[in-house]
């Protein structure tokens, strides 16, 4: 879809991001309807900007992300794919692995300087990495939400109310964080930064709490500590940072190796959890009550 060189940056970013978002639909659906959907979304963005400015565009995005995940799942179910619970759980396992990888790659992309051929620290590849940061982070958050949905489908019956609530927190927080990331890319200030960062924290907190339930109930076939290992690092970092900041009165400047450690430990945990989920995809059957 062509956009005018003089088009607002928010419009160009939105169209590029939506084009990447279409990848969650079945390939046959994208070939048949992808171009029309992109064109309609572009028209909606222009109208939202004209009528309400950036707040209107962000409201459009909040609806679009929720609708896209729901409609993509429906299309996968209808387009020649027998989306049984077992198959959905397998796909959600892959979503956990790919979502974790996308978030880590998006974070690595965010650490690179903006491309400038006069900057010795800037590499030619940065011109592509700078553009990839936003789609990677948004897609990562949404894929993780799909992955936590699969965990809920697979283990919800045995996880109890608190376990289901924890997974629900992780699911919803991922979508909210994705909306915040889009808002941050368009309007670099609060509340979008807080919306992105704290929702990201709550998503991993939900995984951590579910991990506690797994350890207590021993629900998984093996590796019951894996959800805790996958989720604990981000909320632990946030808590420690808040405590240190409260005591010192200044913002903490952590060395870069700390962030690398956090994200790669989280990725290792999510990869293992995704592998476990897609290999243990048969939904649990509740035992029949004694007659």
C-alpha positions as CSV (number, residue, x, y, z in Angstrom):
1,X,0.0,0.0,0.0
2,X,1.5,3.3,-1.1
3,X,1.6,6.3,1.3
4,X,2.4,9.8,0.5
5,X,6.0,10.9,1.4
6,X,4.4,13.8,3.3
7,X,2.1,11.5,5.3
8,X,2.3,11.7,9.1
9,X,4.9,9.4,10.7
10,X,2.1,7.9,12.8
11,X,0.2,6.9,9.7
12,X,3.2,5.3,8.0
13,X,4.2,3.4,11.2
14,X,0.6,2.2,11.7
15,X,0.3,0.8,8.1
16,X,3.7,-0.9,8.3
17,X,2.8,-2.5,11.7
18,X,-0.6,-3.6,10.5
19,X,1.0,-5.2,7.4
20,X,3.3,-7.2,9.7
21,X,0.3,-8.1,11.9
22,X,-1.5,-9.7,9.0
23,X,1.1,-12.5,9.2
24,X,-1.0,-14.1,12.0
25,X,-3.7,-14.9,9.5
26,X,-3.7,-18.1,7.3
27,X,-1.7,-17.6,4.1
28,X,-4.7,-18.3,1.9
29,X,-6.7,-15.7,3.7
30,X,-3.9,-13.1,3.3
31,X,-3.7,-13.8,-0.4
32,X,-7.5,-13.3,-0.8
33,X,-8.1,-10.4,1.6
34,X,-4.8,-9.0,2.8
35,X,-4.6,-6.1,0.4
36,X,-8.2,-5.0,1.0
37,X,-7.7,-5.2,4.8
38,X,-4.6,-3.1,4.6
39,X,-6.4,-0.6,2.5
40,X,-9.4,-0.4,4.8
41,X,-7.2,-0.1,7.8
42,X,-5.2,2.7,6.2
43,X,-8.5,4.6,5.5
44,X,-9.6,4.1,9.1
45,X,-6.2,5.5,10.3
46,X,-6.6,8.6,8.2
47,X,-10.1,9.1,9.4
48,X,-9.1,8.6,13.1
49,X,-6.2,11.1,12.7
50,X,-8.4,13.6,11.0
51,X,-11.3,13.4,13.6
52,X,-9.4,12.9,16.9
53,X,-5.7,13.0,16.2
54,X,-3.3,10.6,17.9
55,X,-5.7,9.6,20.7
56,X,-8.2,8.5,18.1
57,X,-5.5,6.5,16.3
58,X,-4.5,4.8,19.5
59,X,-8.1,3.9,20.3
60,X,-8.3,2.4,16.8
61,X,-5.2,0.3,17.5
62,X,-6.6,-0.9,20.8
63,X,-9.6,-2.3,19.0
64,X,-7.6,-3.6,16.1
65,X,-5.2,-5.7,18.1
66,X,-8.0,-7.4,20.1
67,X,-10.1,-8.0,16.9
68,X,-7.0,-9.3,15.0
69,X,-6.1,-12.0,17.5
70,X,-9.8,-13.2,17.7
71,X,-10.5,-13.1,14.0
72,X,-7.1,-14.8,13.1
73,X,-8.0,-17.7,15.4
74,X,-11.4,-18.0,13.8
75,X,-9.9,-18.0,10.3
76,X,-7.4,-20.7,11.2
77,X,-10.4,-22.7,12.5
78,X,-12.4,-22.3,9.4
79,X,-9.9,-22.4,6.6
80,X,-9.2,-26.0,6.2
81,X,-7.7,-26.4,9.6
82,X,-9.4,-28.6,12.2
83,X,-8.6,-26.3,15.1
84,X,-9.2,-28.9,17.8
85,X,-8.0,-28.1,21.3
86,X,-5.0,-30.3,20.7
87,X,-3.9,-28.5,17.6
88,X,-4.5,-25.1,19.1
89,X,-2.4,-26.1,22.1
90,X,0.4,-27.3,19.8
91,X,0.3,-23.9,18.0
92,X,0.3,-22.0,21.2
93,X,3.4,-23.8,22.3
94,X,5.1,-22.6,19.2
95,X,3.7,-19.1,19.9
96,X,5.4,-19.1,23.3
97,X,8.7,-20.0,21.8
98,X,8.5,-17.5,18.9
99,X,7.0,-14.8,21.1
100,X,9.8,-15.0,23.5
101,X,12.3,-14.9,20.7
102,X,10.6,-11.9,19.1
103,X,10.6,-9.9,22.4
104,X,14.3,-10.6,22.9
105,X,15.2,-9.6,19.3
106,X,13.0,-6.5,19.7
107,X,14.9,-5.6,22.9
108,X,18.2,-6.1,21.2
109,X,17.0,-3.9,18.3
110,X,16.1,-1.2,20.8
111,X,19.7,-1.1,22.1
112,X,21.1,-0.3,18.7
113,X,21.7,3.4,17.8
114,X,19.7,5.1,15.2
115,X,21.3,4.6,11.8
116,X,23.7,7.4,10.9
117,X,26.6,6.8,8.5
118,X,28.6,9.4,10.3
119,X,28.4,7.5,13.6
120,X,31.2,5.0,14.1
121,X,28.9,2.9,16.4
122,X,26.2,2.7,13.8
123,X,26.3,-0.2,11.4
124,X,24.6,-0.4,7.9
125,X,22.3,-3.1,9.2
126,X,21.0,-0.7,11.8
127,X,18.8,0.9,9.1
128,X,16.8,-2.3,9.1
129,X,17.1,-3.2,12.8
130,X,15.7,0.2,13.8
131,X,12.6,-0.4,11.7
132,X,12.2,-4.0,13.1
133,X,12.1,-3.0,16.7
134,X,8.4,-2.1,16.9
135,X,6.9,-5.0,14.9
136,X,9.1,-7.5,16.8
137,X,8.0,-6.2,20.3
138,X,4.3,-6.0,19.4
139,X,4.2,-9.4,17.7
140,X,6.1,-10.9,20.6
141,X,3.6,-9.6,23.1
142,X,0.7,-10.9,21.1
143,X,2.3,-14.3,20.5
144,X,3.0,-14.7,24.2
145,X,-0.7,-13.9,24.9
146,X,-1.6,-16.7,22.5
147,X,0.8,-19.0,24.2
148,X,-0.6,-18.3,27.7
149,X,-4.1,-18.9,26.2
150,X,-2.9,-22.3,25.2
151,X,-1.6,-23.0,28.7
152,X,-5.1,-22.0,30.0
153,X,-6.8,-24.3,27.6
154,X,-4.5,-27.2,28.5
155,X,-4.1,-26.8,32.2
156,X,-7.0,-24.6,33.2
157,X,-9.1,-27.4,34.7
158,X,-6.4,-28.6,37.0
159,X,-4.9,-25.1,37.8
160,X,-7.7,-24.0,40.0
161,X,-9.2,-20.5,40.2
162,X,-5.9,-18.8,41.1
163,X,-4.0,-20.5,38.3
164,X,-6.6,-19.5,35.8
165,X,-6.6,-15.9,37.1
166,X,-2.8,-15.9,36.8
167,X,-2.9,-17.0,33.1
168,X,-5.7,-14.6,32.4
169,X,-3.6,-11.8,33.8
170,X,-0.7,-12.9,31.5
171,X,-3.0,-13.1,28.4
172,X,-4.7,-9.7,28.8
173,X,-1.5,-7.9,29.9
174,X,0.3,-9.0,26.7
175,X,-2.4,-7.3,24.5
176,X,-2.4,-4.1,26.7
177,X,1.4,-4.0,26.5
178,X,1.2,-4.3,22.7
179,X,-1.2,-1.3,22.6
180,X,1.2,0.7,24.8
181,X,4.1,-0.1,22.5
182,X,2.2,1.2,19.5
183,X,1.3,4.3,21.4
184,X,4.9,4.8,22.5
185,X,6.1,4.6,19.0
186,X,3.6,7.2,17.9
187,X,3.8,9.5,20.9
188,X,6.9,9.0,23.0
189,X,5.6,9.9,26.5
190,X,3.4,8.7,29.3
191,X,0.9,7.1,29.7
192,X,2.1,4.9,26.8
193,X,5.5,4.0,28.4
194,X,3.8,3.0,31.7
195,X,1.2,1.1,29.8
196,X,3.8,-0.9,27.8
197,X,6.3,-1.4,30.7
198,X,4.0,-2.3,33.5
199,X,1.8,-4.5,31.4
200,X,4.9,-6.3,30.2
201,X,5.8,-6.8,33.9
202,X,2.3,-8.1,34.7
203,X,2.4,-10.5,31.8
204,X,5.6,-12.1,33.3
205,X,4.1,-11.8,36.8
206,X,1.1,-13.9,35.6
207,X,3.5,-16.6,34.4
208,X,5.4,-16.5,37.7
209,X,2.2,-16.9,39.7
210,X,1.1,-19.8,37.4
211,X,4.5,-21.3,38.1
212,X,3.9,-21.2,41.8
213,X,0.6,-23.1,41.2
214,X,2.4,-25.7,39.1
215,X,4.9,-26.3,41.8
216,X,2.2,-26.7,44.4
217,X,-0.1,-28.9,42.3
218,X,2.5,-30.7,40.2
219,X,0.3,-30.4,37.2
220,X,2.9,-30.6,34.4
221,X,4.2,-34.0,33.2
222,X,7.7,-32.7,34.1
223,X,9.6,-29.5,34.7
224,X,7.0,-28.0,37.1
225,X,9.3,-25.2,38.0
226,X,9.6,-24.1,34.3
227,X,6.8,-21.5,34.3
228,X,8.3,-19.9,37.4
229,X,11.7,-19.9,35.8
230,X,10.3,-18.3,32.6
231,X,8.4,-15.6,34.4
232,X,10.3,-14.6,37.5
233,X,13.2,-12.5,36.1
234,X,11.3,-9.5,34.8
235,X,9.1,-8.8,37.9
236,X,12.1,-9.6,40.1
237,X,14.1,-7.0,38.3
238,X,11.3,-4.4,38.6
239,X,10.9,-5.0,42.3
240,X,14.7,-4.8,43.0
241,X,14.9,-1.6,40.9
242,X,12.0,0.0,42.8
243,X,13.5,-0.9,46.2
244,X,17.0,0.5,45.2
245,X,15.4,3.6,43.7
246,X,13.3,4.2,46.9
247,X,16.4,3.9,49.1
248,X,18.8,5.9,46.9
249,X,16.3,8.5,45.6
250,X,17.7,8.2,42.1
251,X,17.0,6.2,39.0
252,X,19.1,3.1,38.8
253,X,21.5,2.7,35.8
254,X,22.0,-1.0,35.5
255,X,24.9,-2.4,33.4
256,X,23.8,-3.9,30.0
257,X,24.8,-7.5,31.0
258,X,21.9,-7.4,33.6
259,X,19.4,-6.9,30.8
260,X,21.0,-9.5,28.6
261,X,20.8,-12.0,31.5
262,X,17.2,-11.2,32.2
263,X,16.0,-11.6,28.7
264,X,18.0,-14.6,27.8
265,X,17.0,-16.4,31.0
266,X,13.3,-15.6,30.2
267,X,13.8,-16.8,26.6
268,X,15.2,-20.1,27.8
269,X,12.3,-20.6,30.1
270,X,9.7,-19.7,27.5
271,X,11.3,-21.9,24.9
272,X,11.3,-24.8,27.3
273,X,7.7,-24.1,28.4
274,X,6.6,-23.8,24.7
275,X,8.2,-27.1,23.9
276,X,6.6,-28.8,26.9
277,X,3.2,-27.4,25.9
278,X,3.3,-28.4,22.3
279,X,4.5,-31.9,23.2
280,X,1.9,-32.3,25.9
281,X,-1.1,-31.0,23.9
282,X,-3.8,-33.5,24.8
283,X,-6.3,-31.5,27.0
284,X,-6.8,-32.8,30.5
285,X,-9.9,-34.9,31.1
286,X,-11.4,-34.5,34.5
287,X,-11.9,-37.8,36.3
288,X,-15.5,-39.0,36.5
289,X,-17.1,-38.5,39.9
290,X,-17.4,-41.6,42.0
291,X,-20.9,-42.9,41.6
